[in-house]
């Protein structure tokens, strides 16, 4: 199966910068054997939609309102995202959990709204450094996954990607070992198997994210049960991102 590669541009790239980035990136990207998803800021989605037209690259968003009711000043609805060509949306990123105090109920509602609008939700889970130090990684993952997927039917998991992103690894330059990631992936699949079915546990898509670079990306290429990667800072430079893609496929 082709590897999933997700680019999370976070709060980077103006509309003009997005256009310049894609001109450079698309000149080098030749629809490699990867499932590429690019999650730009809201202000860049229209430009990205236009420039990615006809390419084997899916457009993603970095957030979604938990419902589509009117009167949510400053938010963006699922309908708006779909109109911009968005097919994937990142939900539950640790930066949203920590900086914007998004709790499990809000994350669960955002996932359900993404699914209602026929988008795939990229659900981020991961332990803090404290959790890791006191050996609470697996229990933390179980709690976050069960809270996020509460009330979902098994067939809806076809439109869910679990992104394992250890909070302590994001932007730190540090990454877990291949064995640690493999154990986390195995544990995630067990949670899905126990809560839904063994088939669901086998088929759920899981990616890793956190301080990925061209130098360390090879570590994650052959990890059993891992379907791809979620790249943050490493996607901001098109040349570096191309190297990462080439190293994971």
GUKE-219774 format. One line per 2 residues: their letters; for each residue x, y, z of C-alpha. Coordinates in Angstrom, 2 decimals, always signed. Layout:
<atoms>
A) X:Y:Z  ...
</atoms>
This chain:
<atoms>
XX) +0.00:+0.00:+0.00  +1.22:+3.51:-0.81
XX) +2.40:+5.50:+2.19  +0.24:+8.36:+3.45
XX) +2.11:+11.65:+3.69  +0.36:+14.56:+5.39
XX) +1.79:+18.10:+5.39  +0.62:+20.35:+8.23
XX) +1.67:+23.92:+7.45  +0.29:+25.19:+10.77
XX) +0.20:+29.02:+10.93  +2.61:+29.45:+8.05
XX) +2.37:+30.69:+4.45  +0.34:+33.69:+3.35
XX) -1.73:+33.29:+0.21  +1.14:+34.71:-1.85
XX) +3.68:+32.49:-0.12  +1.48:+29.44:-0.70
XX) +1.40:+30.18:-4.42  +5.20:+30.56:-4.54
XX) +5.65:+27.38:-2.49  +3.41:+25.30:-4.74
XX) +5.09:+26.60:-7.91  +8.42:+25.34:-6.58
XX) +7.03:+22.14:-5.08  +4.97:+21.03:-8.06
XX) +7.92:+21.56:-10.39  +9.72:+18.76:-8.51
XX) +6.85:+16.56:-7.37  +5.90:+13.90:-9.89
XX) +2.97:+12.18:-8.21  +5.16:+9.72:-6.38
XX) +3.74:+6.50:-4.97  +2.40:+8.18:-1.87
XX) -1.00:+9.46:-0.84  -0.16:+13.12:-0.34
XX) -2.40:+15.43:+1.71  -1.50:+19.11:+2.14
XX) -3.19:+20.98:+5.01  -2.80:+24.72:+4.42
XX) -4.10:+27.66:+6.50  -7.69:+28.68:+5.74
XX) -6.57:+31.80:+3.85  -4.61:+29.67:+1.38
XX) -7.21:+27.02:+0.62  -8.74:+28.69:-2.43
XX) -5.34:+29.23:-4.05  -4.23:+25.69:-3.19
XX) -7.45:+24.26:-4.63  -6.83:+26.06:-7.93
XX) -3.15:+25.08:-8.13  -3.68:+21.44:-7.16
XX) -6.48:+20.90:-9.66  -5.75:+17.79:-11.69
XX) -2.93:+16.65:-9.41  -2.95:+13.52:-7.26
XX) -2.74:+15.63:-4.12  -5.60:+15.98:-1.64
XX) -6.35:+19.25:+0.12  -6.60:+19.31:+3.90
XX) -7.59:+21.83:+6.57  -6.16:+22.30:+10.05
XX) -9.39:+22.79:+11.97  -13.17:+22.71:+11.74
XX) -15.97:+24.14:+13.87  -17.65:+21.52:+16.04
XX) -20.99:+22.23:+14.39  -22.32:+24.05:+11.34
XX) -24.69:+26.36:+13.17  -24.62:+30.04:+12.28
XX) -23.35:+32.64:+14.74  -19.93:+31.13:+15.45
XX) -17.84:+34.23:+14.79  -14.32:+33.47:+13.66
XX) -14.97:+29.77:+13.01  -15.12:+27.83:+9.76
XX) -17.83:+25.32:+8.92  -17.60:+21.94:+7.27
XX) -19.65:+23.30:+4.37  -17.09:+26.07:+3.82
XX) -14.22:+23.60:+3.81  -15.93:+21.29:+1.34
XX) -16.59:+24.28:-0.91  -12.82:+24.95:-0.87
XX) -12.14:+21.41:-2.03  -11.04:+20.08:+1.36
XX) -11.24:+16.32:+1.80  -9.25:+15.92:+5.04
XX) -9.22:+17.86:+8.30  -6.80:+17.66:+11.23
XX) -8.55:+17.34:+14.60  -7.20:+17.12:+18.15
XX) -3.66:+18.35:+17.50  -1.83:+18.85:+20.80
XX) -1.44:+22.56:+20.03  -5.23:+22.86:+19.84
XX) -5.66:+20.78:+23.00  -3.10:+22.75:+25.00
XX) -3.16:+26.32:+23.67  -6.88:+26.50:+22.91
XX) -8.10:+24.15:+25.65  -10.00:+21.85:+23.32
XX) -11.41:+19.04:+25.44  -12.39:+15.53:+24.44
XX) -16.06:+16.45:+23.89  -15.18:+19.27:+21.49
XX) -12.75:+17.03:+19.61  -15.38:+14.30:+19.35
XX) -17.91:+16.80:+17.98  -15.42:+18.12:+15.43
XX) -14.75:+14.58:+14.19  -18.47:+13.93:+13.83
XX) -18.95:+17.18:+11.93  -16.10:+16.33:+9.56
XX) -17.66:+12.93:+8.88  -21.10:+14.48:+8.43
XX) -19.60:+16.66:+5.70  -17.98:+13.61:+4.08
XX) -14.42:+14.53:+4.97  -11.79:+12.27:+6.51
XX) -10.72:+13.26:+10.03  -7.02:+13.04:+10.88
XX) -7.24:+12.48:+14.64  -4.11:+13.38:+16.60
XX) -3.27:+11.54:+19.82  -0.10:+11.39:+21.86
XX) +1.42:+11.41:+25.31  +3.13:+14.29:+27.12
XX) +6.66:+14.04:+28.49  +5.23:+13.53:+31.97
XX) +3.03:+10.67:+30.72  +6.05:+9.11:+29.05
XX) +8.24:+9.41:+32.14  +5.69:+7.73:+34.40
XX) +4.96:+4.99:+31.84  +1.45:+6.24:+31.03
XX) +1.83:+6.36:+27.25  -0.48:+3.47:+26.43
XX) -3.20:+4.42:+28.89  -3.11:+7.99:+27.58
XX) -3.50:+6.79:+23.99  -6.39:+4.52:+24.96
XX) -8.23:+7.34:+26.73  -7.70:+9.85:+23.92
XX) -8.79:+7.42:+21.20  -11.89:+6.23:+23.03
XX) -12.92:+9.82:+23.83  -12.34:+10.92:+20.24
XX) -14.26:+8.06:+18.63  -17.12:+7.92:+21.13
XX) -20.47:+7.35:+19.40  -18.99:+6.44:+16.01
XX) -20.07:+3.40:+14.02  -17.50:+0.94:+12.75
XX) -18.10:+1.78:+9.10  -17.22:+5.42:+9.86
XX) -13.66:+4.39:+10.71  -13.02:+4.18:+6.97
XX) -12.85:+7.97:+7.12  -10.59:+8.18:+10.16
XX) -6.79:+8.40:+10.22  -5.10:+8.17:+13.62
XX) -2.00:+10.36:+13.88  +0.31:+9.28:+16.69
XX) +2.13:+12.46:+17.70  +4.00:+12.34:+21.02
XX) +3.62:+15.84:+22.44  +7.21:+15.84:+23.67
XX) +8.49:+15.15:+20.15  +6.63:+17.95:+18.32
XX) +9.11:+20.68:+17.39  +11.70:+19.36:+19.85
XX) +14.03:+17.63:+17.42  +13.55:+14.42:+19.43
XX) +11.74:+11.32:+18.21  +10.78:+8.00:+19.77
XX) +12.62:+4.87:+18.70  +11.21:+2.57:+16.04
XX) +10.34:+0.06:+18.76  +8.46:+2.69:+20.75
XX) +6.45:+3.75:+17.70  +5.74:+0.13:+16.79
XX) +4.45:-0.52:+20.33  +2.24:+2.59:+20.18
XX) +0.84:+1.56:+16.79  +0.16:-1.95:+18.06
XX) -1.61:-0.51:+21.12  -3.74:+1.82:+18.99
XX) -4.84:-1.10:+16.84  -5.71:-3.09:+19.97
XX) -7.91:-0.29:+21.27  -9.78:-0.19:+17.96
XX) -10.04:-3.99:+17.89  -11.39:-4.13:+21.44
XX) -13.90:-1.31:+20.93  -15.04:-2.16:+17.40
XX) -13.68:-5.37:+15.82  -10.45:-7.11:+14.93
XX) -11.07:-6.21:+11.28  -11.40:-2.54:+12.20
XX) -8.19:-2.74:+14.21  -6.33:-4.15:+11.24
XX) -7.73:-1.68:+8.72  -7.54:+1.62:+10.63
XX) -4.94:+3.95:+9.09  -2.18:+5.14:+11.46
XX) +0.55:+7.70:+10.78  +3.39:+9.08:+12.91
XX) +4.20:+12.76:+13.42  +6.79:+14.71:+15.40
XX) +10.17:+16.25:+14.42  +10.46:+14.42:+11.11
XX) +13.46:+15.32:+8.93  +15.22:+13.84:+5.88
XX) +17.82:+12.42:+8.28  +15.44:+10.46:+10.53
XX) +12.54:+9.70:+8.19  +14.06:+6.37:+7.16
XX) +13.55:+5.06:+10.70  +9.79:+5.21:+10.18
XX) +9.64:+3.70:+6.71  +9.37:+0.04:+7.64
XX) +7.70:+0.15:+11.06  +5.15:-2.64:+11.19
XX) +1.57:-1.39:+11.06  +2.50:+2.24:+10.32
XX) +0.79:+3.62:+7.21  +2.64:+6.91:+6.81
XX) +3.69:+10.20:+8.38  +2.38:+13.62:+9.38
XX) +5.01:+16.29:+8.71  +4.95:+19.70:+10.39
XX) +8.01:+21.95:+10.28  +9.67:+19.63:+7.75
XX) +7.15:+20.54:+5.05  +7.73:+24.30:+5.14
XX) +10.73:+24.14:+2.81  +9.71:+22.48:-0.45
XX) +13.18:+21.03:-1.05  +13.30:+19.41:+2.39
XX) +9.75:+18.13:+2.03  +10.58:+16.51:-1.31
XX) +13.49:+14.74:+0.38  +11.19:+13.46:+3.13
XX) +8.67:+12.18:+0.59  +11.36:+10.45:-1.46
XX) +12.70:+8.75:+1.68  +9.36:+7.37:+2.89
X) +7.93:+5.94:-0.33
</atoms>
